[in-house]
Amino acid sequence: MTKPSDASELTYFRQRIGAEGCEKILAVTVGLHGEYALEDEVCIDTTVQEKSVTLPTDDKQYFKVIEQSNKLAERFGVKQRLVFNKKKSKT
């Protein structure tokens, strides 16, 4: 099974081909799309761009359950031998 491409590969590719290579690719793109490539409005497919979205992971769910359990125990006066509190960084 092949791995998906690394995000840095495109950067390395652009560095290897340089400005002239980017210009050639742009020229071919404009040639393929003709007049539509020179319009004011451009549609871009962003499905391959990195998003700043965090996905739910097991760790996040565990921490959420622990946090809610601690709040419930405190509210109902349940004494706990050990309380786990995740410290949030100030950065």
C-alpha positions as a Markdown table, in Angstrom:
| # | Residue | x | y | z |
|---|---|---|---|---|
| 1 | Met | 0.0 | 0.0 | 0.0 |
| 2 | Thr | 1.4 | 3.4 | -0.9 |
| 3 | Lys | 1.3 | 6.3 | 1.5 |
| 4 | Pro | -0.5 | 9.5 | 0.7 |
| 5 | Ser | 1.8 | 12.3 | -0.4 |
| 6 | Asp | 3.4 | 14.5 | 2.2 |
| 7 | Ala | 2.4 | 18.1 | 2.4 |
| 8 | Ser | 5.9 | 19.3 | 1.8 |
| 9 | Glu | 6.2 | 17.5 | -1.5 |
| 10 | Leu | 4.5 | 20.3 | -3.4 |
| 11 | Thr | 6.8 | 22.8 | -1.8 |
| 12 | Tyr | 9.9 | 20.8 | -2.8 |
| 13 | Phe | 8.5 | 20.3 | -6.3 |
| 14 | Arg | 8.0 | 24.1 | -6.8 |
| 15 | Gln | 11.5 | 24.7 | -5.5 |
| 16 | Arg | 13.0 | 22.2 | -8.0 |
| 17 | Ile | 11.2 | 23.6 | -11.0 |
| 18 | Gly | 11.7 | 27.2 | -10.1 |
| 19 | Ala | 9.9 | 30.3 | -11.4 |
| 20 | Glu | 10.4 | 29.3 | -15.0 |
| 21 | Gly | 8.8 | 25.9 | -14.5 |
| 22 | Cys | 5.8 | 27.5 | -12.7 |
| 23 | Glu | 5.4 | 29.9 | -15.6 |
| 24 | Lys | 5.4 | 27.0 | -18.1 |
| 25 | Ile | 2.8 | 25.2 | -16.0 |
| 26 | Leu | 0.7 | 28.4 | -15.9 |
| 27 | Ala | 1.0 | 28.8 | -19.7 |
| 28 | Val | -0.1 | 25.2 | -20.3 |
| 29 | Thr | -3.1 | 25.7 | -17.9 |
| 30 | Val | -4.1 | 28.9 | -19.7 |
| 31 | Gly | -3.7 | 27.2 | -23.0 |
| 32 | Leu | -6.0 | 24.3 | -21.9 |
| 33 | His | -8.7 | 26.6 | -20.6 |
| 34 | Gly | -8.5 | 29.3 | -23.2 |
| 35 | Glu | -10.6 | 32.4 | -22.5 |
| 36 | Tyr | -12.0 | 31.0 | -19.3 |
| 37 | Ala | -8.6 | 31.1 | -17.7 |
| 38 | Leu | -8.5 | 34.9 | -18.0 |
| 39 | Glu | -11.9 | 35.6 | -16.4 |
| 40 | Asp | -12.2 | 37.7 | -13.3 |
| 41 | Glu | -13.8 | 34.8 | -11.3 |
| 42 | Val | -11.7 | 31.7 | -10.7 |
| 43 | Cys | -13.0 | 28.5 | -9.2 |
| 44 | Ile | -10.4 | 26.6 | -7.2 |
| 45 | Asp | -10.6 | 23.0 | -5.9 |
| 46 | Thr | -9.5 | 23.2 | -2.3 |
| 47 | Thr | -10.2 | 19.6 | -1.3 |
| 48 | Val | -6.4 | 18.9 | -1.2 |
| 49 | Gln | -5.5 | 21.9 | 0.9 |
| 50 | Glu | -4.7 | 21.4 | 4.5 |
| 51 | Lys | -7.5 | 22.5 | 6.8 |
| 52 | Ser | -7.2 | 23.7 | 10.4 |
| 53 | Val | -9.8 | 21.2 | 11.6 |
| 54 | Thr | -9.1 | 18.8 | 14.5 |
| 55 | Leu | -10.6 | 15.4 | 14.3 |
| 56 | Pro | -12.0 | 13.6 | 17.4 |
| 57 | Thr | -9.5 | 11.2 | 18.6 |
| 58 | Asp | -9.7 | 8.7 | 21.4 |
| 59 | Asp | -7.5 | 10.9 | 23.6 |
| 60 | Lys | -9.7 | 13.9 | 23.3 |
| 61 | Gln | -12.8 | 11.8 | 24.1 |
| 62 | Tyr | -11.1 | 10.3 | 27.1 |
| 63 | Phe | -10.1 | 13.7 | 28.5 |
| 64 | Lys | -13.6 | 15.0 | 27.9 |
| 65 | Val | -15.1 | 12.1 | 29.8 |
| 66 | Ile | -12.6 | 12.5 | 32.7 |
| 67 | Glu | -13.3 | 16.3 | 32.8 |
| 68 | Gln | -17.1 | 15.7 | 32.9 |
| 69 | Ser | -16.7 | 13.0 | 35.6 |
| 70 | Asn | -14.7 | 15.3 | 37.8 |
| 71 | Lys | -17.3 | 18.0 | 37.5 |
| 72 | Leu | -20.1 | 15.6 | 38.4 |
| 73 | Ala | -18.2 | 14.2 | 41.4 |
| 74 | Glu | -17.5 | 17.8 | 42.6 |
| 75 | Arg | -21.2 | 18.8 | 42.2 |
| 76 | Phe | -22.5 | 15.7 | 44.1 |
| 77 | Gly | -19.8 | 15.8 | 46.7 |
| 78 | Val | -18.2 | 12.5 | 45.8 |
| 79 | Lys | -14.7 | 12.2 | 47.3 |
| 80 | Gln | -12.1 | 10.9 | 44.9 |
| 81 | Arg | -8.7 | 9.4 | 45.8 |
| 82 | Leu | -7.1 | 10.7 | 42.7 |
| 83 | Val | -8.3 | 13.5 | 40.4 |
| 84 | Phe | -6.8 | 13.9 | 37.0 |
| 85 | Asn | -6.8 | 17.4 | 35.7 |
| 86 | Lys | -5.3 | 18.2 | 32.3 |
| 87 | Lys | -3.3 | 21.4 | 32.5 |
| 88 | Lys | -3.9 | 23.8 | 29.7 |
| 89 | Ser | -0.8 | 25.6 | 28.3 |
| 90 | Lys | -0.9 | 29.4 | 28.2 |
| 91 | Thr | 0.5 | 29.6 | 24.7 |
